[in-house]
């Protein structure tokens, strides 16, 4: 099979690998699409190394069709359209025991340690497979994993009716947040994003107000819309400067959620006295802890407009180019997808 193998930092090789064979409790998936995630970009540049074991096939936003099943697999069958939860907890630690495998210190992640979706086939345990409808397009299926991550953060917010929310960033994650919050009790939804095309999509997907933080005074615009500040501020940018600026816009009793993945060595300045005075909550959220079923139901129910998020599909040989465009052509591309069967 053809695979894009991450060999070392900034080095990916297109290789021919043996087609894997499913074990007793495994499923062989014929990959139809795999999303290019910001984490893949961070891994490629060496900014994320924990849990990564090159040579390995990256890609954890996976949609595909079951090609074969192991002898113990009963409820899944060949030809079934599916998506994959990439996080495999150890099953025995304190976090796995409380259904939070995303915090497991010994978790194995498909696309980090095990070969992922930038290949024509991959193996996954039956516990991590979620069926889709036969007519679910791959471009919708690849969003399930990211949406599951967003749902994890959404649950932490404990949203109350009549509140106001600000999203920092309108990439894939920000646009998914837009769609969730538009369906929530939030009465004012603001999105800050420097790229014109992404602001336009944020507006199209439910934002009441969009702000260009590079040309406008973000704080002044927010205070103009709601003088006391925002009840909820969600960073979906992974930009430390955005985090630092966004925390200042949280109102008393409000919540700031760090959702975007900042560089591991980044730091921000926080005024602890202000956090104390405001009784502000600062939260973090990562990876999906068993929230893929809900995400799948939302995708199947047509509650997420994937066509406004997925902008491009490339062949497997163009993965390095797609990674470069992720950073250099943000005005043209949002969610890029790799089709491993396309040159």
C-alpha positions in Angstrom: 0.0 0.0 0.0 1.0 3.6 -0.5 1.8 5.7 2.6 3.2 9.0 3.5 5.7 8.2 6.2 7.0 10.8 8.7 10.7 9.9 8.9 12.1 12.8 10.9 11.5 16.5 11.4 10.4 18.1 8.1 10.9 14.9 6.2 8.0 12.8 4.8 8.6 10.0 2.3 6.0 8.3 0.1 6.7 4.6 0.6 5.2 1.3 -0.4 4.3 -0.6 2.8 2.8 -4.1 3.3 -1.0 -4.0 3.7 -1.7 -4.7 7.4 -3.7 -7.7 8.6 -6.3 -7.2 11.4 -5.8 -9.0 14.7 -8.6 -10.8 16.5 -10.2 -7.5 17.8 -9.1 -5.2 15.0 -10.5 -3.7 11.9 -8.7 -3.0 8.6 -9.9 0.3 7.2 -9.5 1.4 3.6 -8.9 5.1 4.1 -11.0 7.4 2.0 -9.9 10.7 3.5 -7.8 12.1 6.3 -7.7 15.7 7.5 -4.5 17.7 7.8 -4.6 18.9 11.4 -2.5 21.7 13.1 -1.1 19.0 15.3 0.3 17.2 12.2 2.0 20.5 11.2 3.5 20.8 14.7 4.7 17.2 14.6 6.3 17.8 11.2 8.2 20.8 12.5 9.3 19.1 15.7 7.2 21.3 18.0 5.3 18.2 19.3 7.4 15.1 20.1 5.6 13.5 23.0 4.1 10.1 22.0 5.5 10.4 18.5 7.6 7.4 17.3 8.9 7.9 13.7 9.0 6.4 11.3 5.2 6.5 11.5 2.3 7.4 9.2 0.7 10.6 10.6 -3.0 11.5 10.3 -5.7 11.1 13.0 -8.8 12.7 11.4 -9.8 9.5 9.6 -12.8 8.5 7.5 -12.9 5.2 5.6 -14.6 1.9 4.7 -14.0 -1.4 6.5 -12.0 -3.7 4.3 -11.7 -6.7 6.7 -12.4 -7.6 10.3 -10.7 -9.8 12.9 -12.3 -13.1 14.0 -13.7 -11.6 17.2 -15.5 -8.7 15.5 -19.2 -9.2 15.5 -21.0 -5.9 15.0 -18.9 -4.4 12.2 -18.7 -5.7 8.6 -16.8 -5.2 5.4 -18.0 -2.3 3.3 -19.2 -0.3 6.3 -18.5 3.5 6.2 -16.8 4.5 9.5 -14.6 7.1 11.3 -12.0 6.5 13.9 -11.3 7.6 17.5 -7.5 7.9 17.4 -6.9 7.8 21.2 -6.3 4.3 22.7 -6.0 4.5 26.5 -4.0 2.0 28.5 -7.2 0.8 30.1 -5.7 0.5 33.6 -4.7 3.9 34.9 -6.8 6.2 37.1 -7.9 8.3 34.1 -9.0 5.4 32.0 -11.0 4.1 35.0 -13.0 7.3 35.1 -13.5 7.4 31.3 -11.0 10.1 30.6 -8.5 8.3 28.3 -7.5 11.6 26.8 -5.5 12.2 30.0 -3.9 8.8 30.1 -0.2 9.1 30.4 0.3 5.8 28.5 -2.2 6.4 25.7 -1.4 5.3 22.2 -2.6 7.6 19.5 -3.3 6.5 15.9 -1.2 8.8 13.7 1.3 9.4 16.5 2.7 6.1 17.6 0.6 3.7 15.4 0.3 4.3 11.7 -2.5 6.8 10.8 -4.6 7.9 8.0 -2.1 9.3 5.5 -2.0 5.8 4.0 -4.3 3.7 1.9 -5.0 1.3 4.8 -4.8 1.3 8.6 -5.6 -0.9 11.6 -7.7 0.2 14.5 -9.3 -1.6 17.5 -13.0 -2.3 17.3 -13.5 -0.1 20.4 -12.4 2.9 18.4 -14.6 2.5 15.3 -17.8 4.6 14.8 -20.1 3.7 12.0 -21.4 6.4 9.6 -24.2 6.2 7.1 -23.4 4.8 3.6 -23.9 8.2 2.0 -21.8 10.2 4.5 -19.1 12.0 2.4 -15.5 11.5 3.6 -15.2 15.3 3.9 -17.9 15.1 6.7 -16.4 12.0 8.2 -13.0 13.5 8.8 -14.6 16.3 10.9 -16.0 13.8 13.5 -12.8 13.6 15.6 -12.3 17.4 15.7 -15.9 18.0 16.5 -15.6 15.4 19.3 -12.7 17.5 20.7 -14.9 20.6 20.5 -17.7 18.9 22.3 -15.4 18.1 25.1 -14.6 21.8 25.5 -18.2 22.8 25.0 -19.3 20.5 27.9 -16.7 22.2 30.2 -18.2 25.7 29.6 -21.5 24.9 31.4 -23.3 27.3 29.1 -26.1 29.4 30.6 -28.9 31.1 28.7 -28.5 34.8 27.7 -24.7 34.8 27.9 -22.2 36.2 25.4 -19.3 34.4 23.8 -16.1 35.3 21.9 -14.2 32.8 19.7 -10.6 33.6 18.9 -9.8 32.2 15.5 -11.9 30.9 12.6 -10.0 28.0 11.2 -11.6 24.5 11.3 -11.9 24.5 15.1 -13.2 28.0 15.3 -15.8 27.4 12.6 -17.0 24.2 14.4 -17.2 26.3 17.6 -19.3 28.8 15.7 -21.8 26.2 14.7 -22.1 24.7 18.2 -22.5 28.0 20.0 -25.0 29.3 17.4 -27.2 26.4 18.5 -26.6 27.1 22.2 -28.3 29.5 24.6 -25.7 32.2 23.8 -27.3 35.4 22.7 -24.3 37.2 21.2 -21.6 35.4 19.3 -18.4 37.2 18.3 -15.5 35.9 16.3 -12.0 37.4 16.0 -10.0 36.3 12.9 -7.4 38.2 10.8 -8.1 36.4 7.5 -10.9 37.9 5.4 -12.2 34.6 3.9 -12.4 33.0 7.3 -14.2 35.9 8.9 -16.8 35.7 6.0 -17.3 32.0 6.7 -17.7 32.6 10.5 -20.4 35.2 9.7 -22.1 32.7 7.4 -22.0 30.0 10.1 -23.6 32.1 12.8 -21.3 34.8 14.2 -23.2 38.0 15.0 -20.1 40.1 14.9 -16.7 39.4 13.3 -13.6 41.4 14.1 -10.2 41.7 12.3 -7.7 41.9 15.3 -5.0 43.1 13.0 -6.9 46.1 11.7 -9.3 46.8 14.5 -8.9 47.2 18.3 -10.3 43.9 19.5 -10.8 45.1 23.1 -12.6 48.3 22.0 -14.9 46.4 19.6 -15.8 43.9 22.3 -16.4 46.6 24.9 -18.6 48.4 22.4 -20.7 45.3 21.9 -20.8 44.4 25.6 -19.2 46.9 28.0 -18.7 44.4 30.9 -16.9 41.9 28.7 -17.6 38.4 27.6 -19.1 35.5 29.6 -17.1 33.0 27.6 -13.9 33.4 25.6 -12.7 30.4 23.7 -9.2 30.4 22.1 -9.3 28.4 18.9 -6.2 30.0 17.5 -3.3 28.4 19.4 -1.7 31.9 19.4 -0.2 32.9 22.8 -0.8 36.6 22.1 -4.4 35.9 21.4 -4.7 34.0 24.7 -3.1 36.9 26.6 -5.4 39.5 25.0 -8.5 37.3 25.3 -8.2 36.7 29.0 -8.5 40.4 29.6 -11.9 40.4 27.8 -13.6 38.0 30.2 -16.2 39.6 32.5 -16.6 38.9 36.2 -17.7 35.4 36.8 -16.8 34.5 33.2 -14.8 31.6 31.7 -11.7 31.5 29.5 -11.1 28.2 27.6 -7.7 27.4 26.2 -8.6 25.1 23.3 -6.1 25.9 20.6 -2.7 24.2 20.8 -0.1 26.8 21.7 3.6 25.9 21.3 4.8 23.7 24.2 7.3 26.4 25.3 5.0 29.4 25.0 4.1 31.5 28.0 1.6 34.2 28.6 1.2 37.0 31.2 -1.8 36.7 33.5 -2.7 39.1 36.3 -3.6 36.8 39.1 -5.2 39.6 41.1 -7.6 40.2 38.2 -8.5 36.5 38.0 -9.1 36.6 41.8 -11.2 39.8 41.6 -13.3 38.5 38.8 -13.7 34.9 40.1 -12.7 34.0 36.6 -12.4 30.3 35.4 -9.5 29.4 33.2 -9.9 25.9 31.7 -8.1 23.6 29.3 -9.5 21.0 26.9 -7.9 18.5 24.7 -8.7 15.3 22.7 -12.1 13.5 22.8 -12.9 11.4 25.9 -15.6 9.2 24.4 -17.4 12.0 22.6 -17.2 10.7 19.1 -20.6 9.1 19.3 -22.2 12.5 19.9 -20.1 14.0 17.2 -21.1 11.3 14.7 -24.8 11.9 15.5 -24.4 15.6 14.9 -22.7 15.0 11.5 -25.3 12.4 10.5 -28.1 14.8 11.6 -26.8 17.5 9.3 -26.2 19.9 12.2 -22.6 20.7 10.9 -22.0 22.4 7.6 -18.8 20.6 6.5 -18.9 22.3 3.1 -18.0 25.6 4.6 -15.0 24.1 6.4 -13.4 21.6 4.0 -11.9 23.6 1.2 -9.4 21.2 -0.6 -8.6 17.6 -1.3 -5.1 16.6 -2.3 -3.4 13.3 -3.3 -1.1 11.6 -0.9 2.1 12.8 -2.6 1.1 16.4 -1.9 1.0 16.0 1.9 4.2 18.1 2.4 2.8 20.8 0.1 -0.5 20.8 2.1 1.5 21.1 5.4 3.3 24.1 3.9 0.0 25.7 2.7 -1.5 25.2 6.2 0.8 27.9 7.3 1.5 30.0 4.2 -1.9 30.1 2.5 -4.4 30.6 5.3 -6.4 33.0 3.1 -7.1 30.2 0.5 -7.3 27.0 2.6 -9.1 26.0 5.8 -9.4 22.3 6.2 -7.3 20.3 3.8 -7.9 16.6 3.2 -5.6 13.9 1.9 -7.1 11.2 -0.4 -4.5 8.4 -0.2 -5.9 6.9 -3.4 -5.2 10.1 -5.4 -1.8 10.9 -6.9 
